[in-house]
Amino acid sequence: MDDKRYRQRGYRDSGRQTPAGREAPRPPSPPATLRNRPISRCAECGVVLPIGADSLARCPSCRAELHACRQCGHFDPARRFECAQPVAERVADKRARNECATFSLLVTVERDAASGALGARRAFDNLFKK
């Protein structure tokens, strides 16, 4: 009975011949991996900022201050004074410019799927066209 269970197509077929004399089918290749890229976005409007935006004072799109708590990589609303670093006193306005010594612009890692995402989206939309 166990012998019958393991005679299915695809089970341990690598390098073996099938009963009909043909080569066993190969498993499908893994999907193409998406590249990751570091990116920095404005916390107010979401526009992409250059990673070395230390020279910028304001967001080029919405004119929000970039050297502010909301734009910092250490900003964490769940922590004391809403900062992951030890801070002596609380900064009241998180959107206003400050001179924090531990400030670092928030950099996240996003998948670079620009070409594949648009094609997949178009294909999905075409499924339901009348």
C-alpha positions as CSV (number, residue, x, y, z in Angstrom):
1,M,0.0,0.0,0.0
2,D,2.8,2.4,0.8
3,D,4.4,1.6,-2.5
4,K,1.3,3.0,-4.3
5,R,1.5,6.3,-2.4
6,Y,4.9,7.2,-3.6
7,R,4.3,6.5,-7.3
8,Q,2.7,9.9,-7.9
9,R,4.1,12.1,-10.6
10,G,6.7,14.6,-9.3
11,Y,7.6,12.6,-6.1
12,R,11.4,12.2,-6.1
13,D,11.6,12.4,-9.9
14,S,14.9,14.3,-10.2
15,G,17.1,12.3,-12.5
16,R,14.7,9.4,-12.9
17,Q,12.8,8.3,-16.0
18,T,9.0,8.0,-15.9
19,P,7.4,4.7,-16.9
20,A,6.8,6.0,-20.5
21,G,10.6,6.6,-20.9
22,R,10.3,10.4,-20.8
23,E,12.2,12.6,-18.4
24,A,10.3,13.6,-15.3
25,P,8.9,17.2,-15.2
26,R,11.0,19.7,-13.3
27,P,9.5,21.9,-10.6
28,P,8.7,25.4,-11.6
29,S,11.4,28.0,-11.1
30,P,11.1,30.3,-8.1
31,P,9.5,33.7,-8.9
32,A,11.9,36.6,-9.7
33,T,13.0,38.3,-6.5
34,L,12.3,42.0,-6.1
35,R,15.2,44.2,-5.2
36,N,15.0,46.2,-2.0
37,R,16.0,49.9,-2.0
38,P,16.5,52.3,0.8
39,I,14.1,55.3,0.5
40,S,13.2,58.3,2.6
41,R,9.7,59.9,2.5
42,C,8.2,63.0,3.9
43,A,6.0,62.1,7.0
44,E,3.4,64.7,6.0
45,C,2.9,64.3,2.2
46,G,4.8,61.1,1.4
47,V,6.9,62.5,-1.4
48,V,10.3,60.7,-1.9
49,L,13.2,62.6,-0.5
50,P,16.9,62.2,-1.3
51,I,18.5,60.0,1.3
52,G,21.1,62.7,2.0
53,A,18.4,65.2,2.7
54,D,20.4,66.7,5.6
55,S,21.0,69.8,3.4
56,L,17.3,70.3,2.8
57,A,15.4,72.3,5.4
58,R,11.9,71.8,4.1
59,C,10.1,69.3,2.0
60,P,10.2,70.3,-1.6
61,S,6.5,69.4,-2.0
62,C,4.6,70.4,1.1
63,R,7.2,72.7,2.7
64,A,7.1,70.8,6.0
65,E,10.2,71.0,8.3
66,L,12.5,68.0,7.7
67,H,14.5,68.4,10.9
68,A,11.5,67.6,13.1
69,C,10.5,64.7,15.4
70,R,8.0,63.3,12.9
71,Q,10.7,63.0,10.2
72,C,13.2,61.3,12.6
73,G,14.1,57.6,12.6
74,H,13.9,57.6,16.4
75,F,10.3,58.9,16.5
76,D,8.2,56.3,18.3
77,P,4.7,57.3,19.7
78,A,4.7,54.4,22.1
79,R,7.8,55.5,24.0
80,R,8.3,58.1,26.7
81,F,8.5,61.6,25.1
82,E,7.8,59.8,21.8
83,C,11.5,59.1,21.2
84,A,13.5,55.9,21.2
85,Q,16.6,57.9,22.4
86,P,17.0,59.2,25.9
87,V,15.6,62.8,25.9
88,A,15.9,65.2,28.8
89,E,12.6,67.0,28.1
90,R,9.6,66.5,25.9
91,V,9.3,68.3,22.6
92,A,5.8,69.7,22.4
93,D,5.3,70.2,18.7
94,K,6.6,67.1,16.8
95,R,6.1,68.9,13.4
96,A,8.2,72.0,14.3
97,R,11.9,72.3,13.6
98,N,14.1,71.4,16.5
99,E,17.9,71.1,17.1
100,C,18.0,67.6,18.4
101,A,21.5,66.2,18.5
102,T,20.3,62.6,17.8
103,F,18.2,63.4,14.8
104,S,18.5,61.1,11.8
105,L,16.2,61.2,8.8
106,L,13.9,58.2,8.7
107,V,15.0,55.8,6.0
108,T,12.9,52.7,5.2
109,V,13.4,49.8,2.8
110,E,10.9,49.4,0.0
111,R,10.7,46.8,-2.7
112,D,11.5,48.0,-6.1
113,A,8.5,46.7,-8.0
114,A,7.7,49.6,-10.3
115,S,7.6,47.7,-13.6
116,G,6.0,44.5,-12.3
117,A,3.4,46.2,-10.2
118,L,1.9,48.2,-13.0
119,G,1.7,45.3,-15.3
120,A,0.1,43.1,-12.7
121,R,-2.4,45.9,-11.9
122,R,-3.3,46.4,-15.6
123,A,-3.8,42.6,-16.0
124,F,-6.1,42.6,-12.9
125,D,-8.1,45.5,-14.2
126,N,-8.5,43.8,-17.6
127,L,-10.0,40.8,-16.0
128,F,-13.1,42.7,-15.0
129,K,-13.6,44.9,-18.1
130,K,-16.8,44.5,-20.0
